[in-house]
Amino acid sequence: MVRLLISTARRLALKIASYGVMHLVVAILVAFAITRDWRLALAVGVVEPFFQTIAYSIHDRVWHRIEHRGMLSGVEEAAEAVTARLEVMRPEEQTRAHGHGDGHHGHSHALPGSFKQVALKTVTYCLMHFSVAVTVAYALTQNWRTALAIGIIEPLVQTVFFTAHDRIWTRIEARKARAAELASA
């Protein structure tokens, strides 16, 4: 059980770290394209992703709660999230966790079931990202025009990368779940 918890924590840390690295690179490149100043681009690239990674973790947790609203107790929700991450759910539980069966709509680590839900999750991410990006860019540049340019362009680019990142991790987790299912069969 301890190994499973460590494995889950390791995978979650890897997901968050991969998001942070992706965000860092894109933020630096966009800030440099706008400012043509490497020092400012590096400052934006280091400071802004730090705050965005925190915001991303909160965003992911909020979506997890929205998707489980009124369905499970806090303990049940935590247990289901851990067992889904550990890929030790029974087949009927996996079906329920992915939006089929007895009315459960899954967890935020599974790809949302409908285009509307994917779009809404992406739009809320974009709005959160815009707010953080403008605030950080203004704090570093003290220039509203530059802050708005960074705040508009950088989140749009990051939103594309966020969606790709989320889908890649969902596919990785689904592949591991299928492999575990095949191994146990």
Disulfide bonds with the S-S distance in Angstrom:
none
